[in-house]
Amino acid sequence: MPKAVATKASKDIISQITVGDYKIDVVRKSIKNLHLSVYPPSGRIRIAVPRQMDDESIRLHIVSKLGWIKKHIARFEQVERLSHREYITGESHYLEGKRYLLNVIPDSSINRIKLRGGAYIDLYEKSGTPIWHRPLMLQEWYRARLKARVEPLIIKWQDIIGVQISEWAIKQMKTKWGTCNILAKRIWINLELAKKPEDCLEYIIVHELLHLLEKHHNNNFKALMDKYLPDWRVRKDVLNRFPLSHEEWEY
């Protein structure tokens, strides 16, 4: 078994155990309950446990959840995954749930991006612009478009739910669609949601806002989701089945 290590920031104890054919990352931290997660695209398994829990108890819990683990891994294997993006003409890129073809237009007077005909993303670049600059241009373009979508949804759902955040921002994240810092009342939205349908974005925003009422993903949290967004399970399934980018969800 690899030697357990403690992270400097949180003092969490990180190790790994093997159950059958599965290697599971174990994170011991100051919590009361176990939290088991399976992450796309490869089905990486992680379990967060109370700091003093012994390996055998952890192993028994994982064995009891093997059916759940296998189901999630099988689902990830069915999800379409885009190849590494080269940012060249004719390449597929997603925006707001729709597939577009990238069309690079060189020797332009300015660097800019615009949609054309509901099928193309035209990327204009000045002469001498290196190809590595294209993903940066697209990233900032995605960010601006996502900001315009997020703000009205946050305003709408704050009023409906009866909560108020102090800050929200967009950031590139590798394992989560969104996060909520309950104490700071701050929400982060994953930049990759710029590529996903509106219903999926709304689901994530409602999910994170409801963490201001319930911290954990327990039955009370699910009841709140059912109350405010009855079709949230359908939206979650659509999001999880939507094509993932090559670089997304890297551990």
One Martini backbone bead per residue (centre of mass of N, CA, C, O) as a GRO file, in nm:
protein
  251
    1MET     BB    1   0.096   0.035   0.023
    2PRO     BB    2   0.087   0.348   0.004
    3LYS     BB    3   0.190   0.612   0.152
    4ALA     BB    4   0.076   0.825   0.366
    5VAL     BB    5  -0.051   1.162   0.336
    6ALA     BB    6  -0.023   1.510   0.422
    7THR     BB    7  -0.171   1.795   0.380
    8LYS     BB    8  -0.092   2.120   0.444
    9ALA     BB    9  -0.369   2.268   0.445
   10SER     BB   10  -0.572   2.026   0.585
   11LYS     BB   11  -0.452   1.745   0.706
   12ASP     BB   12  -0.511   1.533   0.522
   13ILE     BB   13  -0.535   1.181   0.472
   14ILE     BB   14  -0.360   1.002   0.213
   15SER     BB   15  -0.466   0.704   0.040
   16GLN     BB   16  -0.473   0.340  -0.054
   17ILE     BB   17  -0.704   0.093  -0.173
   18THR     BB   18  -0.805  -0.254  -0.235
   19VAL     BB   19  -1.103  -0.372  -0.421
   20GLY     BB   20  -1.045  -0.597  -0.606
   21ASP     BB   21  -1.028  -0.410  -0.910
   22TYR     BB   22  -1.007  -0.162  -0.708
   23LYS     BB   23  -0.886   0.165  -0.668
   24ILE     BB   24  -0.883   0.367  -0.365
   25ASP     BB   25  -0.919   0.680  -0.256
   26VAL     BB   26  -0.817   0.799   0.067
   27VAL     BB   27  -0.977   1.045   0.288
   28ARG     BB   28  -0.878   1.178   0.588
   29LYS     BB   29  -1.112   1.360   0.796
   30SER     BB   30  -1.314   1.611   0.958
   31ILE     BB   31  -1.567   1.387   0.977
   32LYS     BB   32  -1.867   1.179   1.012
   33ASN     BB   33  -1.901   1.089   0.713
   34LEU     BB   34  -1.928   0.915   0.425
   35HIS     BB   35  -1.775   0.980   0.084
   36LEU     BB   36  -1.867   0.858  -0.229
   37SER     BB   37  -1.678   0.866  -0.545
   38VAL     BB   38  -1.718   0.895  -0.911
   39TYR     BB   39  -1.497   0.979  -1.178
   40PRO     BB   40  -1.456   1.131  -1.454
   41PRO     BB   41  -1.370   0.921  -1.716
   42SER     BB   42  -1.230   0.653  -1.553
   43GLY     BB   43  -1.347   0.594  -1.254
   44ARG     BB   44  -1.253   0.734  -1.014
   45ILE     BB   45  -1.203   0.654  -0.669
   46ARG     BB   46  -1.352   0.819  -0.377
   47ILE     BB   47  -1.299   0.842  -0.013
   48ALA     BB   48  -1.445   1.000   0.260
   49VAL     BB   49  -1.329   0.995   0.604
   50PRO     BB   50  -1.288   0.953   0.909
   51ARG     BB   51  -0.987   0.974   1.060
   52GLN     BB   52  -1.028   0.692   1.254
   53MET     BB   53  -1.083   0.502   1.035
   54ASP     BB   54  -1.053   0.187   0.934
   55ASP     BB   55  -0.985  -0.013   0.667
   56GLU     BB   56  -1.204  -0.234   0.710
   57SER     BB   57  -1.449  -0.044   0.721
   58ILE     BB   58  -1.404   0.073   0.443
   59ARG     BB   59  -1.413  -0.189   0.282
   60LEU     BB   60  -1.704  -0.272   0.359
   61HIS     BB   61  -1.841  -0.027   0.235
   62ILE     BB   62  -1.746  -0.071  -0.057
   63VAL     BB   63  -1.868  -0.351  -0.097
   64SER     BB   64  -2.168  -0.239  -0.058
   65LYS     BB   65  -2.103  -0.038  -0.334
   66LEU     BB   66  -2.031  -0.193  -0.604
   67GLY     BB   67  -2.284  -0.154  -0.775
   68TRP     BB   68  -2.268   0.156  -0.786
   69ILE     BB   69  -1.987   0.175  -0.911
   70LYS     BB   70  -2.037   0.013  -1.173
   71LYS     BB   71  -2.261   0.196  -1.286
   72HIS     BB   72  -2.088   0.456  -1.313
   73ILE     BB   73  -1.862   0.347  -1.491
   74ALA     BB   74  -2.045   0.258  -1.727
   75ARG     BB   75  -2.150   0.543  -1.791
   76PHE     BB   76  -1.875   0.674  -1.865
   77GLU     BB   77  -1.810   0.475  -2.104
   78GLN     BB   78  -2.061   0.601  -2.283
   79VAL     BB   79  -1.926   0.864  -2.308
   80GLU     BB   80  -1.845   1.102  -2.502
   81ARG     BB   81  -1.506   1.180  -2.631
   82LEU     BB   82  -1.297   1.409  -2.707
   83SER     BB   83  -1.043   1.494  -2.867
   84HIS     BB   84  -0.779   1.654  -2.912
   85ARG     BB   85  -0.739   1.990  -2.952
   86GLU     BB   86  -0.615   2.202  -3.241
   87TYR     BB   87  -0.750   2.458  -3.365
   88ILE     BB   88  -0.895   2.394  -3.648
   89THR     BB   89  -1.030   2.371  -3.933
   90GLY     BB   90  -1.325   2.160  -3.881
   91GLU     BB   91  -1.357   2.159  -3.586
   92SER     BB   92  -1.515   2.058  -3.300
   93HIS     BB   93  -1.748   2.264  -3.106
   94TYR     BB   94  -1.898   2.373  -2.805
   95LEU     BB   95  -2.222   2.557  -2.749
   96GLU     BB   96  -2.488   2.550  -2.558
   97GLY     BB   97  -2.533   2.235  -2.676
   98LYS     BB   98  -2.383   2.292  -2.948
   99ARG     BB   99  -2.252   2.217  -3.263
  100TYR     BB  100  -1.942   2.331  -3.404
  101LEU     BB  101  -1.743   2.483  -3.652
  102LEU     BB  102  -1.427   2.566  -3.705
  103ASN     BB  103  -1.311   2.896  -3.841
  104VAL     BB  104  -1.013   3.003  -3.968
  105ILE     BB  105  -0.912   3.357  -4.001
  106PRO     BB  106  -0.661   3.498  -4.144
  107ASP     BB  107  -0.534   3.814  -4.171
  108SER     BB  108  -0.655   4.007  -3.970
  109SER     BB  109  -0.708   4.306  -3.799
  110ILE     BB  110  -0.840   4.124  -3.570
  111ASN     BB  111  -0.916   3.965  -3.277
  112ARG     BB  112  -1.192   3.730  -3.319
  113ILE     BB  113  -1.534   3.613  -3.235
  114LYS     BB  114  -1.799   3.440  -3.427
  115LEU     BB  115  -2.109   3.364  -3.522
  116ARG     BB  116  -2.238   3.138  -3.798
  117GLY     BB  117  -2.540   3.007  -3.893
  118GLY     BB  118  -2.545   2.789  -3.647
  119ALA     BB  119  -2.239   2.629  -3.733
  120TYR     BB  120  -2.017   2.860  -3.675
  121ILE     BB  121  -1.679   2.941  -3.566
  122ASP     BB  122  -1.528   3.244  -3.606
  123LEU     BB  123  -1.167   3.288  -3.625
  124TYR     BB  124  -0.996   3.579  -3.593
  125GLU     BB  125  -0.653   3.652  -3.707
  126LYS     BB  126  -0.366   3.787  -3.688
  127SER     BB  127  -0.081   3.826  -3.815
  128GLY     BB  128   0.136   3.608  -3.624
  129THR     BB  129  -0.046   3.435  -3.467
  130PRO     BB  130  -0.032   3.194  -3.256
  131ILE     BB  131  -0.185   2.889  -3.205
  132TRP     BB  132  -0.186   2.905  -2.883
  133HIS     BB  133  -0.401   3.150  -2.882
  134ARG     BB  134  -0.677   3.021  -2.950
  135PRO     BB  135  -0.769   2.894  -2.675
  136LEU     BB  136  -0.766   3.169  -2.529
  137MET     BB  137  -0.983   3.305  -2.696
  138LEU     BB  138  -1.206   3.096  -2.643
  139GLN     BB  139  -1.210   3.113  -2.336
  140GLU     BB  140  -1.295   3.417  -2.318
  141TRP     BB  141  -1.550   3.383  -2.483
  142TYR     BB  142  -1.686   3.181  -2.299
  143ARG     BB  143  -1.684   3.355  -2.045
  144ALA     BB  144  -1.864   3.588  -2.147
  145ARG     BB  145  -2.113   3.411  -2.217
  146LEU     BB  146  -2.151   3.283  -1.936
  147LYS     BB  147  -2.197   3.538  -1.770
  148ALA     BB  148  -2.463   3.617  -1.924
  149ARG     BB  149  -2.612   3.354  -1.810
  150VAL     BB  150  -2.571   3.353  -1.499
  151GLU     BB  151  -2.684   3.613  -1.372
  152PRO     BB  152  -2.997   3.575  -1.420
  153LEU     BB  153  -3.011   3.301  -1.266
  154ILE     BB  154  -2.925   3.402  -0.989
  155ILE     BB  155  -3.141   3.615  -0.951
  156LYS     BB  156  -3.384   3.428  -0.981
  157TRP     BB  157  -3.301   3.204  -0.751
  158GLN     BB  158  -3.272   3.383  -0.508
  159ASP     BB  159  -3.572   3.466  -0.497
  160ILE     BB  160  -3.701   3.183  -0.485
  161ILE     BB  161  -3.530   3.067  -0.234
  162GLY     BB  162  -3.405   3.297  -0.029
  163VAL     BB  163  -3.112   3.391  -0.115
  164GLN     BB  164  -2.763   3.523  -0.063
  165ILE     BB  165  -2.490   3.624  -0.233
  166SER     BB  166  -2.164   3.783  -0.247
  167GLU     BB  167  -2.039   3.582  -0.477
  168TRP     BB  168  -1.928   3.528  -0.823
  169ALA     BB  169  -1.760   3.284  -1.044
  170ILE     BB  170  -1.531   3.190  -1.301
  171LYS     BB  171  -1.382   2.856  -1.343
  172GLN     BB  172  -1.138   2.626  -1.390
  173MET     BB  173  -1.232   2.286  -1.348
  174LYS     BB  174  -1.165   1.923  -1.283
  175THR     BB  175  -1.424   1.794  -1.077
  176LYS     BB  176  -1.634   2.043  -1.098
  177TRP     BB  177  -1.917   2.240  -1.177
  178GLY     BB  178  -1.940   2.334  -0.869
  179THR     BB  179  -1.922   2.575  -0.590
  180CYS     BB  180  -1.968   2.628  -0.221
  181ASN     BB  181  -1.913   2.888   0.007
  182ILE     BB  182  -2.088   2.923   0.285
  183LEU     BB  183  -1.945   3.141   0.458
  184ALA     BB  184  -1.893   3.341   0.200
  185LYS     BB  185  -2.109   3.318  -0.021
  186ARG     BB  186  -1.962   3.148  -0.265
  187ILE     BB  187  -1.957   3.101  -0.624
  188TRP     BB  188  -1.855   2.846  -0.853
  189ILE     BB  189  -1.812   2.823  -1.211
  190ASN     BB  190  -1.767   2.624  -1.470
  191LEU     BB  191  -1.648   2.691  -1.783
  192GLU     BB  192  -1.764   2.429  -1.928
  193LEU     BB  193  -2.071   2.535  -1.922
  194ALA     BB  194  -2.059   2.688  -2.195
  195LYS     BB  195  -2.114   2.399  -2.354
  196LYS     BB  196  -2.386   2.376  -2.216
  197PRO     BB  197  -2.694   2.358  -2.149
  198GLU     BB  198  -2.920   2.549  -1.983
  199ASP     BB  199  -3.037   2.331  -1.790
  200CYS     BB  200  -2.758   2.258  -1.668
  201LEU     BB  201  -2.682   2.532  -1.553
  202GLU     BB  202  -2.930   2.564  -1.371
  203TYR     BB  203  -2.880   2.317  -1.197
  204ILE     BB  204  -2.610   2.414  -1.072
  205ILE     BB  205  -2.712   2.676  -0.945
  206VAL     BB  206  -2.925   2.552  -0.762
  207HIS     BB  207  -2.741   2.358  -0.614
  208GLU     BB  208  -2.551   2.577  -0.487
  209LEU     BB  209  -2.767   2.750  -0.344
  210LEU     BB  210  -2.877   2.511  -0.158
  211HIS     BB  211  -2.617   2.502   0.025
  212LEU     BB  212  -2.722   2.739   0.210
  213LEU     BB  213  -2.938   2.527   0.344
  214GLU     BB  214  -2.752   2.262   0.257
  215LYS     BB  215  -2.450   2.110   0.278
  216HIS     BB  216  -2.548   1.826   0.218
  217HIS     BB  217  -2.611   1.514   0.030
  218ASN     BB  218  -2.904   1.465   0.139
  219ASN     BB  219  -3.237   1.426   0.182
  220ASN     BB  220  -3.286   1.729   0.219
  221PHE     BB  221  -3.152   1.820  -0.042
  222LYS     BB  222  -3.332   1.653  -0.235
  223ALA     BB  223  -3.595   1.791  -0.145
  224LEU     BB  224  -3.515   2.071  -0.245
  225MET     BB  225  -3.477   1.995  -0.539
  226ASP     BB  226  -3.768   1.893  -0.579
  227LYS     BB  227  -3.904   2.166  -0.515
  228TYR     BB  228  -3.737   2.364  -0.726
  229LEU     BB  229  -3.632   2.101  -0.929
  230PRO     BB  230  -3.794   1.830  -1.031
  231ASP     BB  231  -3.588   1.771  -1.302
  232TRP     BB  232  -3.285   1.730  -1.199
  233ARG     BB  233  -3.216   1.439  -1.289
  234VAL     BB  234  -3.233   1.488  -1.591
  235ARG     BB  235  -3.021   1.712  -1.606
  236LYS     BB  236  -2.789   1.548  -1.488
  237ASP     BB  237  -2.787   1.330  -1.708
  238VAL     BB  238  -2.728   1.516  -1.945
  239LEU     BB  239  -2.458   1.623  -1.837
  240ASN     BB  240  -2.315   1.335  -1.806
  241ARG     BB  241  -2.371   1.266  -2.132
  242PHE     BB  242  -2.212   1.482  -2.230
  243PRO     BB  243  -1.963   1.576  -2.400
  244LEU     BB  244  -1.624   1.555  -2.335
  245SER     BB  245  -1.342   1.692  -2.298
  246HIS     BB  246  -1.017   1.606  -2.306
  247GLU     BB  247  -0.927   1.790  -2.036
  248GLU     BB  248  -1.146   1.693  -1.868
  249TRP     BB  249  -1.126   1.559  -1.544
  250GLU     BB  250  -0.854   1.585  -1.443
  251TYR     BB  251  -0.643   1.474  -1.167
   0.00000   0.00000   0.00000
